[in-house]
């Protein structure tokens, strides 16, 4: 008796909104981590101004990206 080959169904694709939500969570965590790093450097007086400015710029860019993703997940509805 011959065995039939096992057929694997391709994994279900995630919905676009689910992918966006995961990306959003990753960015939010990175934003929080940067905020903690900036605060720790300032409290300890260890961060030079250039490093702090770079971290703050990156944090601001993340905030813009977060806002963009949030708009894609929940678009404005014009009534």
Residue, then its C-alpha position, 0 to 999 in steps of 0.5 A: x500500500x502506497x502512502x499519500x504524501x502529506x499536504x501542508x496548507x499554506x499558513x493563513x495570511x495575517x490581515x493587513x490591519x493585524x500586521x499594522x497593529x503589530x508594527x505599531x506595538x513594536x514602534x511604541x515599545x521602541x519609543x518607550x525604550x528611547x524615552x527611558x534611555x534619554x531620561x536615564x542619560x539626563x538624570x546621570x548627566x552622562x549623555x553629551x548634547x549631541x547624543x541626546x539630540x540624536x536620540x530625541x530626533x529618533x524618538x520624534x521620527x518614531x512618533x511620526x511613524x506611530x501617528x502614520x500607522x494609527x491613521x492607517x488603522x483608524x482612518x478619519x471618517x468625514x461625517 
